[in-house]
Amino acid sequence: MRLARFGIQSIAGLLAVSLASFSVITLMPADPVAIAIRVWSLPATEETVAALRAEWGLDQPLPVRYLHWLADFLGGDWGRSFRTGEPVLAEFAERLPVSLTLGLAGLALAIGLAIPLGFFSAAYPGGTADRMSRALSVFVQAVPAFWLGLVLLWVLGVQLRWLRPFVNDWTAIVLPVLLIALHSVAVLARVYRRDLKETAEQPHFRTALAKGLSEKQALWRHGHRSALYALLSAVRSEAGWVIGSTATMEILFGLAGISQFLVQSIAARDQMVLQAYVMVIAIWMLVMNAGANLAMRLLDPRLA
Amino acid sequence: MPRLIMLAALAGFLCVGGFWQPHDPDAVDMLARHSGMTASHLLGTDHVGRDLLSRIMAGGWRTACVVLSVGAIGFLFGTLLGTAAAVLGGWRETVILRFCEFFVMVPTLIVALTAAATFGLSPLSAGLALGLAGIGPHALLAHSLSQRVLGQPFILAARSLGVAPLRMIARHLLPNTLPLMYAYVGNQAGLAAVAYASLAFIGLGADPSKPDWGSMLFEYRMFIFDHPMLMIWPGAAIALVTVLLNGFFDNDRA
């Protein structure tokens, strides 16, 4: 029952996103036919314009075009890019693994680091871990990840010569993942720490201490579960930040991901690419949300 | 107080940057390439001899426009929607909250990216897009704050004294919610400066010749081997603006 409701809500959300983005994108001032004629150097005669309009269905009203697009999209035809002439789906299928690797690895690394950092900053308030996580959360808010990336490239690549900047080797994957994770580590560690602290004020926690558990043992046995729950609910909103930072990372490190493709397509006002991009992001957010919800449900049987 | 002075100094610097720069930010001077820090070029010049300080000042003005419009749009509409939702209640509250939650779910940078792809990137369109994206979280915060205030006894007292609804909102509700909203808006404005820099860095500029901190970083990234200061300064400017904004508005750790 809950599952069915969740499914219906997700599909309704996706439809709303697709309709909104389709309207905005098709209403944008640039005329795709004019661009196509310019990009492909076609003769700009009345017939070509009319033929292109008819072929792309641009002569039909917006709702009809939307339904056409929706049917095609579901059927696996995501249109063709104006710029390259290639099917958008094929291009995305090739580039998606790069972006997904960055995003998922960044998020996973962030969760993996946030738990120990948050735990030790809760166990030793005012200690090294606590001060580190506090400083980190101020730091990542002020310093954009791409600039930090540039500075790191300069320090590690130019000053120390440990790696070669702007070269496509393994460092071009590891550094972006680290930089993407950094912001989320700070946020998630603070969330995790706050929830542990709240647990420590509960009566059952005092009981655990009275039983003879040490503070750390009690935090881990009785606090970790609910703190992990809070952390997962923060992951849902961090997922959006992560996918946004993959965009700057792909540009900085020259990785062939979907955001890089989008940016290259923007000059040509490539509507199909933009639309496909929005849909992919919407699906990513949906999947991350569903995944986090599922994990939260496993953690807290009362929800199931 | 020192924070206020620093923020005022920053605002003054950014505003001056909009109208006056020591050199023309776009003036190419091939004889003075990579001049380093000299008396006439305080922060040095770039690979075609443009004065870095002038470019940072011109870019600062554009950043300031974005930050101001983001703050104004998000704060104004967010407070309006959130307060309205809390005061109205019922199905209208549900509709407004659902709508805002939907907006919160959509990543801010993606909204701005789409807007920039559609309308081209200018301080105005970026500010508008980032501001619109900021309405959702603002409204949710305003709603939860208002609801907490509305539950207080003095609201009941005012209501039983027959205070008109609008007067109630203006005299009793907003004075209690606005201080916390200010802290949030400052935080969001800092994020907006970073987001705008990210957009410009990605290269969504409708007019790449105009200096922006983000696009400068993109342009100068290849000079990290020989002239790293070129990419240090614009980044330091971004960090300074964000730290000052966060530090000023976040003083009571809301």
Interface residues (C-beta under 8 A of the other chain):
Chain A: G13 A16 V17 S21 V24 I25 M28 P29 V138 Q141 A142 V143 P144 F146 W147 L150 V151 L153 W154 G157 V158 P165 F166 S237 A239 G240 W241 I243 G244 S245 A247 T248 I251 L252 S259 L262 V263 I266 R269 L274 V278 I281 A282 M285 N289
Chain B: F102 V104 M105 V106 P107 T108 L109 I110 L113 T114 A116 A117 T118 F119 N187 G190 L191 V194 A197 S198 F201 I202 G203 L204 L217 F218 R221 M222 I224 F225 P228 M231 I232 P234 G235 I238 A239 T242 V243 N246
